[in-house]
């Protein structure tokens, strides 16, 4: 660890309990949740792969993917400058800055995307709420992370096609109510849906998370994974979730 990395006000270093990795994030405000953990577990990554994570936020998905799979290079792309700066400090703190790199940029900027090259695997936890209801502060960090203010679903999928190698794989976490939009836009931009998993808060509750894998220029075939349940009836985490978090073999 590089103990010379400075923390700003309202920041803490959190132990990811994975391969001795740590993440700098706010004590209050935007913090990673179960979505990021599920996405990194759902992705299929090899050591030889170049991986890019869009809408990277604090960089949690790149660090989880590195801890799980040891990909040779992982790039995080985030539009908010302070998030990129924080993620970069996490990379330096973990002394993996030559492997996990973060760039500030707009995924709608094709010239910027061209500078990144092509990737075997792309992950994304995009804003999932439509930006068409109520008054939303466009400067609010949480609003930017959750609402389609600075990019929408189609922007994400267009950028994904641009960044993926031929037959490269895209992994997305989103909300089940947007599933038709996801499939329609993926096929429109020639990323074929290949695998899907629904995540339920508990048994007998409707799913509130969906994980989708797509392949650039892939053939038409969709595999449904078994549903995943987050909590038991007593509120404790299920065996499957504890295994994903590394708490149970």
Phi and psi restraints in degrees (value plus and minus 20) as a CYANA .aco file:
   2 UNK   PHI    -114.8   -74.8
   2 UNK   PSI      78.0   118.0
   3 UNK   PHI     -99.3   -59.3
   3 UNK   PSI     -17.0    23.0
   4 UNK   PHI    -105.5   -65.5
   4 UNK   PSI     -24.6    15.4
   5 UNK   PHI     -91.4   -51.4
   5 UNK   PSI     108.9   148.9
   6 UNK   PHI    -111.1   -71.1
   6 UNK   PSI     121.9   161.9
   7 UNK   PHI    -116.7   -76.7
   7 UNK   PSI     123.6   163.6
   8 UNK   PHI    -110.4   -70.4
   8 UNK   PSI     152.6   192.6
   9 UNK   PHI     -78.5   -38.5
   9 UNK   PSI     118.8   158.8
  10 UNK   PHI      49.5    89.5
  10 UNK   PSI       1.8    41.8
  11 UNK   PHI    -132.0   -92.0
  11 UNK   PSI     133.3   173.3
  12 UNK   PHI    -162.1  -122.1
  12 UNK   PSI     137.1   177.1
  13 UNK   PHI    -122.3   -82.3
  13 UNK   PSI      97.7   137.7
  14 UNK   PHI    -126.7   -86.7
  14 UNK   PSI     114.6   154.6
  15 UNK   PHI     -96.5   -56.5
  15 UNK   PSI     100.1   140.1
  16 UNK   PHI     -98.6   -58.6
  16 UNK   PSI     -25.5    14.5
  17 UNK   PHI      32.9    72.9
  17 UNK   PSI      20.4    60.4
  18 UNK   PHI    -167.3  -127.3
  18 UNK   PSI      89.9   129.9
  19 UNK   PHI      34.2    74.2
  19 UNK   PSI      14.5    54.5
  20 UNK   PHI      39.4    79.4
  20 UNK   PSI      17.3    57.3
  21 UNK   PHI    -121.2   -81.2
  21 UNK   PSI     128.2   168.2
  22 UNK   PHI    -150.9  -110.9
  22 UNK   PSI     135.8   175.8
  23 UNK   PHI    -153.2  -113.2
  23 UNK   PSI     110.9   150.9
  24 UNK   PHI    -104.4   -64.4
  24 UNK   PSI     107.1   147.1
  25 UNK   PHI    -170.7  -130.7
  25 UNK   PSI     150.0   190.0
  26 UNK   PHI     -90.0   -50.0
  26 UNK   PSI     125.0   165.0
  27 UNK   PHI     -87.3   -47.3
  27 UNK   PSI     -55.9   -15.9
  28 UNK   PHI    -155.6  -115.6
  28 UNK   PSI     131.0   171.0
  29 UNK   PHI      90.9   130.9
  29 UNK   PSI    -167.1  -127.1
  30 UNK   PHI     -91.6   -51.6
  30 UNK   PSI     101.7   141.7
  31 UNK   PHI    -155.3  -115.3
  31 UNK   PSI     130.3   170.3
  32 UNK   PHI     -90.4   -50.4
  32 UNK   PSI     134.6   174.6
  33 UNK   PHI    -147.6  -107.6
  33 UNK   PSI    -184.1  -144.1
  34 UNK   PHI     -84.5   -44.5
  34 UNK   PSI     -48.3    -8.3
  35 UNK   PHI     -72.6   -32.6
  35 UNK   PSI     -67.0   -27.0
  36 UNK   PHI     -84.8   -44.8
  36 UNK   PSI     -59.7   -19.7
  37 UNK   PHI     -85.8   -45.8
  37 UNK   PSI     -64.3   -24.3
  38 UNK   PHI     -85.4   -45.4
  38 UNK   PSI     -59.8   -19.8
  39 UNK   PHI     -83.1   -43.1
  39 UNK   PSI     -66.5   -26.5
  40 UNK   PHI     -84.9   -44.9
  40 UNK   PSI     -52.0   -12.0
  41 UNK   PHI     -94.4   -54.4
  41 UNK   PSI     -54.4   -14.4
  42 UNK   PHI     -92.6   -52.6
  42 UNK   PSI     -52.7   -12.7
  43 UNK   PHI     -86.1   -46.1
  43 UNK   PSI     125.6   165.6
  44 UNK   PHI    -130.0   -90.0
  44 UNK   PSI      91.8   131.8
  45 UNK   PHI    -149.1  -109.1
  45 UNK   PSI     118.3   158.3
  46 UNK   PHI    -129.0   -89.0
  46 UNK   PSI     141.2   181.2
  47 UNK   PHI     -79.7   -39.7
  47 UNK   PSI     -49.9    -9.9
  48 UNK   PHI    -101.3   -61.3
  48 UNK   PSI     -24.5    15.5
  49 UNK   PHI    -102.5   -62.5
  49 UNK   PSI     126.3   166.3
  50 UNK   PHI    -113.4   -73.4
  50 UNK   PSI     110.2   150.2
  51 UNK   PHI    -142.4  -102.4
  51 UNK   PSI     119.2   159.2
  52 UNK   PHI    -144.5  -104.5
  52 UNK   PSI     117.2   157.2
  53 UNK   PHI    -136.0   -96.0
  53 UNK   PSI      96.7   136.7
  54 UNK   PHI    -109.9   -69.9
  54 UNK   PSI     135.6   175.6
  55 UNK   PHI      33.6    73.6
  55 UNK   PSI      29.7    69.7
  56 UNK   PHI     -93.6   -53.6
  56 UNK   PSI     -39.4     0.6
  57 UNK   PHI      38.3    78.3
  57 UNK   PSI    -145.8  -105.8
  58 UNK   PHI     -97.8   -57.8
  58 UNK   PSI     -24.5    15.5
  59 UNK   PHI      72.1   112.1
  59 UNK   PSI      -6.3    33.7
  60 UNK   PHI     -79.7   -39.7
  60 UNK   PSI     -63.9   -23.9
  61 UNK   PHI     -84.4   -44.4
  61 UNK   PSI     -65.9   -25.9
  62 UNK   PHI     -75.5   -35.5
  62 UNK   PSI     -60.6   -20.6
  63 UNK   PHI     -89.6   -49.6
  63 UNK   PSI     -59.5   -19.5
  64 UNK   PHI     -85.5   -45.5
  64 UNK   PSI     -60.8   -20.8
  65 UNK   PHI     -85.7   -45.7
  65 UNK   PSI     -60.9   -20.9
  66 UNK   PHI     -82.5   -42.5
  66 UNK   PSI     -65.3   -25.3
  67 UNK   PHI     -82.4   -42.4
  67 UNK   PSI     -55.5   -15.5
  68 UNK   PHI    -103.1   -63.1
  68 UNK   PSI     -60.4   -20.4
  69 UNK   PHI    -141.7  -101.7
  69 UNK   PSI     -36.3     3.7
  70 UNK   PHI      36.3    76.3
  70 UNK   PSI      24.1    64.1
  71 UNK   PHI     -78.2   -38.2
  71 UNK   PSI     130.3   170.3
  72 UNK   PHI     -90.9   -50.9
  72 UNK   PSI     -47.9    -7.9
  73 UNK   PHI    -172.5  -132.5
  73 UNK   PSI     114.7   154.7
  74 UNK   PHI    -152.3  -112.3
  74 UNK   PSI     106.0   146.0
  75 UNK   PHI    -135.3   -95.3
  75 UNK   PSI     109.5   149.5
  76 UNK   PHI    -126.7   -86.7
  76 UNK   PSI     113.8   153.8
  77 UNK   PHI    -137.6   -97.6
  77 UNK   PSI     106.3   146.3
  78 UNK   PHI    -166.7  -126.7
  78 UNK   PSI     119.9   159.9
  79 UNK   PHI    -104.9   -64.9
  79 UNK   PSI     -44.1    -4.1
  80 UNK   PHI    -106.3   -66.3
  80 UNK   PSI      98.7   138.7
  81 UNK   PHI     -79.2   -39.2
  81 UNK   PSI     -62.6   -22.6
  82 UNK   PHI     -87.2   -47.2
  82 UNK   PSI     -52.6   -12.6
  83 UNK   PHI     -86.3   -46.3
  83 UNK   PSI     -63.4   -23.4
  84 UNK   PHI     -82.9   -42.9
  84 UNK   PSI     -62.8   -22.8
  85 UNK   PHI     -82.5   -42.5
  85 UNK   PSI     -62.3   -22.3
  86 UNK   PHI     -85.3   -45.3
  86 UNK   PSI     -64.8   -24.8
  87 UNK   PHI     -82.6   -42.6
  87 UNK   PSI     -57.7   -17.7
  88 UNK   PHI     -83.8   -43.8
  88 UNK   PSI     -58.2   -18.2
  89 UNK   PHI     -86.3   -46.3
  89 UNK   PSI     -56.5   -16.5
  90 UNK   PHI     -81.5   -41.5
  90 UNK   PSI     -60.7   -20.7
  91 UNK   PHI     -83.8   -43.8
  91 UNK   PSI     -62.5   -22.5
  92 UNK   PHI     -90.1   -50.1
  92 UNK   PSI     -56.9   -16.9
  93 UNK   PHI     -81.0   -41.0
  93 UNK   PSI     -60.5   -20.5
  94 UNK   PHI    -102.6   -62.6
  94 UNK   PSI     -22.8    17.2
  95 UNK   PHI      36.9    76.9
  95 UNK   PSI      24.1    64.1
  96 UNK   PHI    -146.2  -106.2
  96 UNK   PSI       3.9    43.9
  97 UNK   PHI     -84.6   -44.6
  97 UNK   PSI     -38.3     1.7
  98 UNK   PHI    -100.7   -60.7
  98 UNK   PSI     -33.5     6.5
  99 UNK   PHI    -130.1   -90.1
  99 UNK   PSI     -65.9   -25.9
 100 UNK   PHI    -125.3   -85.3
 100 UNK   PSI      93.1   133.1
 101 UNK   PHI    -143.9  -103.9
 101 UNK   PSI     125.2   165.2
 102 UNK   PHI    -143.8  -103.8
 102 UNK   PSI     119.4   159.4
 103 UNK   PHI    -150.5  -110.5
 103 UNK   PSI     116.1   156.1
 104 UNK   PHI    -104.4   -64.4
 104 UNK   PSI     108.9   148.9
 105 UNK   PHI    -196.3  -156.3
 105 UNK   PSI     140.6   180.6
 106 UNK   PHI    -115.7   -75.7
 106 UNK   PSI     101.4   141.4
 107 UNK   PHI     -87.0   -47.0
 107 UNK   PSI     -28.3    11.7
 108 UNK   PHI    -105.3   -65.3
 108 UNK   PSI     -27.7    12.3
 109 UNK   PHI    -110.0   -70.0
 109 UNK   PSI      80.0   120.0
 110 UNK   PHI     -83.0   -43.0
 110 UNK   PSI     -58.0   -18.0
 111 UNK   PHI     -80.6   -40.6
 111 UNK   PSI     -61.7   -21.7
 112 UNK   PHI     -82.9   -42.9
 112 UNK   PSI     -66.1   -26.1
 113 UNK   PHI     -80.1   -40.1
 113 UNK   PSI     -56.0   -16.0
 114 UNK   PHI     -81.8   -41.8
 114 UNK   PSI     -47.7    -7.7
 115 UNK   PHI     -93.8   -53.8
 115 UNK   PSI     -35.5     4.5
 116 UNK   PHI    -108.3   -68.3
 116 UNK   PSI     -41.7    -1.7
 117 UNK   PHI      64.0   104.0
 117 UNK   PSI    -181.8  -141.8
 118 UNK   PHI    -130.2   -90.2
 118 UNK   PSI     132.7   172.7
 119 UNK   PHI    -150.3  -110.3
 119 UNK   PSI     130.0   170.0
 120 UNK   PHI     -96.1   -56.1
 120 UNK   PSI     -56.2   -16.2
 121 UNK   PHI    -155.7  -115.7
 121 UNK   PSI     118.8   158.8
 122 UNK   PHI    -148.2  -108.2
 122 UNK   PSI     112.5   152.5
 123 UNK   PHI    -137.9   -97.9
 123 UNK   PSI     131.2   171.2
 124 UNK   PHI    -178.2  -138.2
 124 UNK   PSI     113.4   153.4
 125 UNK   PHI    -137.1   -97.1
 125 UNK   PSI      62.3   102.3
 126 UNK   PHI    -100.5   -60.5
 126 UNK   PSI     146.3   186.3
 127 UNK   PHI     -76.4   -36.4
 127 UNK   PSI     112.7   152.7
 128 UNK   PHI    -131.9   -91.9
 128 UNK   PSI     -28.6    11.4
 129 UNK   PHI    -115.4   -75.4
 129 UNK   PSI     111.2   151.2
 130 UNK   PHI     -82.1   -42.1
 130 UNK   PSI     118.5   158.5
 131 UNK   PHI    -112.4   -72.4
 131 UNK   PSI      40.9    80.9
 132 UNK   PHI    -159.0  -119.0
 132 UNK   PSI      -6.2    33.8
 133 UNK   PHI    -155.0  -115.0
 133 UNK   PSI     115.1   155.1
 134 UNK   PHI      53.4    93.4
 134 UNK   PSI    -199.3  -159.3
 135 UNK   PHI    -120.1   -80.1
 135 UNK   PSI     101.7   141.7
 136 UNK   PHI    -140.0  -100.0
 136 UNK   PSI     112.5   152.5
 137 UNK   PHI     -97.4   -57.4
 137 UNK   PSI      92.1   132.1
 138 UNK   PHI     -89.9   -49.9
 138 UNK   PSI     -29.2    10.8
 139 UNK   PHI    -116.1   -76.1
 139 UNK   PSI     -28.8    11.2
 140 UNK   PHI     -94.1   -54.1
 140 UNK   PSI     106.6   146.6
 141 UNK   PHI     -82.8   -42.8
 141 UNK   PSI     -62.6   -22.6
 142 UNK   PHI     -87.4   -47.4
 142 UNK   PSI     -58.5   -18.5
 143 UNK   PHI     -83.8   -43.8
 143 UNK   PSI     -61.1   -21.1
 144 UNK   PHI     -83.5   -43.5
 144 UNK   PSI     -58.3   -18.3
 145 UNK   PHI     -90.7   -50.7
 145 UNK   PSI     -49.8    -9.8
 146 UNK   PHI    -125.7   -85.7
 146 UNK   PSI     -45.6    -5.6
 147 UNK   PHI    -132.2   -92.2
 147 UNK   PSI     131.5   171.5
 148 UNK   PHI     -97.3   -57.3
 148 UNK   PSI      48.8    88.8
 149 UNK   PHI    -111.2   -71.2
 149 UNK   PSI     -73.2   -33.2
 150 UNK   PHI    -116.6   -76.6
 150 UNK   PSI     -35.1     4.9
 151 UNK   PHI    -177.5  -137.5
 151 UNK   PSI     136.7   176.7
 152 UNK   PHI    -138.8   -98.8
 152 UNK   PSI    -199.3  -159.3
 153 UNK   PHI     -80.1   -40.1
 153 UNK   PSI     -61.3   -21.3
 154 UNK   PHI     -86.2   -46.2
 154 UNK   PSI     -58.5   -18.5
 155 UNK   PHI     -77.0   -37.0
 155 UNK   PSI     -62.3   -22.3
 156 UNK   PHI     -83.5   -43.5
 156 UNK   PSI     -63.7   -23.7
 157 UNK   PHI     -92.7   -52.7
 157 UNK   PSI     -57.7   -17.7
 158 UNK   PHI     -80.5   -40.5
 158 UNK   PSI     -65.9   -25.9
 159 UNK   PHI     -83.8   -43.8
 159 UNK   PSI     -57.5   -17.5
 160 UNK   PHI     -82.9   -42.9
 160 UNK   PSI     -65.1   -25.1
 161 UNK   PHI     -81.2   -41.2
 161 UNK   PSI     -59.6   -19.6
 162 UNK   PHI     -83.3   -43.3
 162 UNK   PSI     -58.3   -18.3
 163 UNK   PHI    -107.9   -67.9
 163 UNK   PSI     -42.6    -2.6
 164 UNK   PHI    -100.4   -60.4
 164 UNK   PSI     123.2   163.2
 165 UNK   PHI     -87.9   -47.9
 165 UNK   PSI     147.5   187.5
 166 UNK   PHI     -75.2   -35.2
 166 UNK   PSI     108.7   148.7
 167 UNK   PHI      47.2    87.2
 167 UNK   PSI      -9.0    31.0
 168 UNK   PHI     -84.6   -44.6
 168 UNK   PSI     139.9   179.9
 169 UNK   PHI    -130.8   -90.8
 169 UNK   PSI     118.0   158.0
 170 UNK   PHI    -131.4   -91.4
 170 UNK   PSI     115.4   155.4
 171 UNK   PHI    -145.8  -105.8
 171 UNK   PSI     105.0   145.0
 172 UNK   PHI    -149.4  -109.4
 172 UNK   PSI     121.4   161.4
 173 UNK   PHI    -130.8   -90.8
 173 UNK   PSI     114.7   154.7
 174 UNK   PHI    -173.4  -133.4
 174 UNK   PSI    -178.4  -138.4
 175 UNK   PHI    -134.0   -94.0
 175 UNK   PSI     120.3   160.3
 176 UNK   PHI     -77.4   -37.4
 176 UNK   PSI     -51.4   -11.4
 177 UNK   PHI     -87.3   -47.3
 177 UNK   PSI     -33.8     6.2
 178 UNK   PHI    -120.7   -80.7
 178 UNK   PSI      -9.8    30.2
 179 UNK   PHI     -82.9   -42.9
 179 UNK   PSI     -61.2   -21.2
 180 UNK   PHI     -82.6   -42.6
 180 UNK   PSI     -63.2   -23.2
 181 UNK   PHI     -79.3   -39.3
 181 UNK   PSI     -63.6   -23.6
 182 UNK   PHI     -80.3   -40.3
 182 UNK   PSI     -70.4   -30.4
 183 UNK   PHI     -83.2   -43.2
 183 UNK   PSI     -64.2   -24.2
 184 UNK   PHI     -81.8   -41.8
 184 UNK   PSI     -64.1   -24.1
 185 UNK   PHI     -93.8   -53.8
 185 UNK   PSI     -55.4   -15.4
 186 UNK   PHI     -81.8   -41.8
 186 UNK   PSI     -67.3   -27.3
 187 UNK   PHI     -87.1   -47.1
 187 UNK   PSI     -56.6   -16.6
 188 UNK   PHI     -76.7   -36.7
 188 UNK   PSI     -58.5   -18.5
 189 UNK   PHI    -125.2   -85.2
 189 UNK   PSI       1.0    41.0
 190 UNK   PHI      39.9    79.9
 190 UNK   PSI      23.1    63.1
 191 UNK   PHI    -136.8   -96.8
 191 UNK   PSI      87.8   127.8
 192 UNK   PHI    -102.9   -62.9
 192 UNK   PSI     105.3   145.3
 193 UNK   PHI     -80.9   -40.9
 193 UNK   PSI     109.3   149.3
 194 UNK   PHI    -140.1  -100.1
 194 UNK   PSI     -49.2    -9.2
 195 UNK   PHI    -172.4  -132.4
 195 UNK   PSI     123.0   163.0
 196 UNK   PHI    -163.9  -123.9
 196 UNK   PSI     124.7   164.7
 197 UNK   PHI    -161.1  -121.1
 197 UNK   PSI     109.8   149.8
 198 UNK   PHI    -115.1   -75.1
 198 UNK   PSI     119.7   159.7
 199 UNK   PHI    -137.3   -97.3
 199 UNK   PSI     104.2   144.2
 200 UNK   PHI    -127.2   -87.2
 200 UNK   PSI     122.5   162.5
 201 UNK   PHI     -82.1   -42.1
 201 UNK   PSI     -53.6   -13.6
 202 UNK   PHI    -185.4  -145.4
 202 UNK   PSI     151.9   191.9
 203 UNK   PHI     -79.9   -39.9
 203 UNK   PSI     121.6   161.6
 204 UNK   PHI      52.0    92.0
 204 UNK   PSI      -9.5    30.5
 205 UNK   PHI    -131.0   -91.0
 205 UNK   PSI     123.5   163.5
 206 UNK   PHI     -83.5   -43.5
 206 UNK   PSI     129.5   169.5
 207 UNK   PHI     -83.5   -43.5
 207 UNK   PSI     123.4   163.4
 208 UNK   PHI    -142.7  -102.7
 208 UNK   PSI     -19.5    20.5
 209 UNK   PHI    -158.5  -118.5
 209 UNK   PSI     122.9   162.9
 210 UNK   PHI    -150.1  -110.1
 210 UNK   PSI     118.3   158.3
 211 UNK   PHI    -131.7   -91.7
 211 UNK   PSI     110.5   150.5
 212 UNK   PHI    -149.8  -109.8
 212 UNK   PSI     112.3   152.3
 213 UNK   PHI    -129.4   -89.4
 213 UNK   PSI     114.6   154.6
 214 UNK   PHI    -150.4  -110.4
 214 UNK   PSI     136.5   176.5
 215 UNK   PHI    -143.6  -103.6
 215 UNK   PSI     109.1   149.1
 216 UNK   PHI     -83.0   -43.0
 216 UNK   PSI      99.5   139.5
 217 UNK   PHI      39.4    79.4
 217 UNK   PSI      11.6    51.6
 218 UNK   PHI     -99.8   -59.8
 218 UNK   PSI     143.5   183.5
 219 UNK   PHI     -98.9   -58.9
 219 UNK   PSI     143.5   183.5
 220 UNK   PHI     -99.6   -59.6
 220 UNK   PSI      85.7   125.7
 221 UNK   PHI    -185.4  -145.4
 221 UNK   PSI     104.7   144.7
 222 UNK   PHI    -139.3   -99.3
 222 UNK   PSI     106.4   146.4
 223 UNK   PHI    -127.0   -87.0
 223 UNK   PSI     111.8   151.8
 224 UNK   PHI    -118.5   -78.5
 224 UNK   PSI     101.6   141.6
 225 UNK   PHI     -99.3   -59.3
 225 UNK   PSI     139.0   179.0
 226 UNK   PHI     -79.1   -39.1
 226 UNK   PSI     124.2   164.2
 227 UNK   PHI     -83.0   -43.0
 227 UNK   PSI     132.4   172.4
 228 UNK   PHI    -133.6   -93.6
 228 UNK   PSI     112.5   152.5
 229 UNK   PHI    -131.3   -91.3
 229 UNK   PSI     110.7   150.7
 230 UNK   PHI    -101.8   -61.8
 230 UNK   PSI     -64.6   -24.6
 231 UNK   PHI    -141.5  -101.5
 231 UNK   PSI     127.9   167.9
 232 UNK   PHI     -97.4   -57.4
 232 UNK   PSI     153.7   193.7
 233 UNK   PHI     -80.7   -40.7
 233 UNK   PSI     -50.4   -10.4
 234 UNK   PHI    -104.4   -64.4
 234 UNK   PSI     -15.6    24.4
 235 UNK   PHI      72.3   112.3
 235 UNK   PSI     -30.6     9.4
 236 UNK   PHI     -94.2   -54.2
 236 UNK   PSI     140.0   180.0
 237 UNK   PHI     -91.8   -51.8
 237 UNK   PSI     125.1   165.1
 238 UNK   PHI     -91.0   -51.0
 238 UNK   PSI     144.4   184.4
 239 UNK   PHI     -78.3   -38.3
 239 UNK   PSI     -59.5   -19.5
 240 UNK   PHI     -84.4   -44.4
 240 UNK   PSI     -62.3   -22.3
 241 UNK   PHI     -88.7   -48.7
 241 UNK   PSI     -62.0   -22.0
 242 UNK   PHI     -80.5   -40.5
 242 UNK   PSI     -56.1   -16.1
 243 UNK   PHI     -86.7   -46.7
 243 UNK   PSI     -62.3   -22.3
 244 UNK   PHI     -81.7   -41.7
 244 UNK   PSI     -59.0   -19.0
 245 UNK   PHI     -98.8   -58.8
 245 UNK   PSI     -22.4    17.6
 246 UNK   PHI      58.9    98.9
 246 UNK   PSI      -3.2    36.8
 247 UNK   PHI    -110.6   -70.6
 247 UNK   PSI     -32.9     7.1
 248 UNK   PHI    -166.4  -126.4
 248 UNK   PSI     114.9   154.9
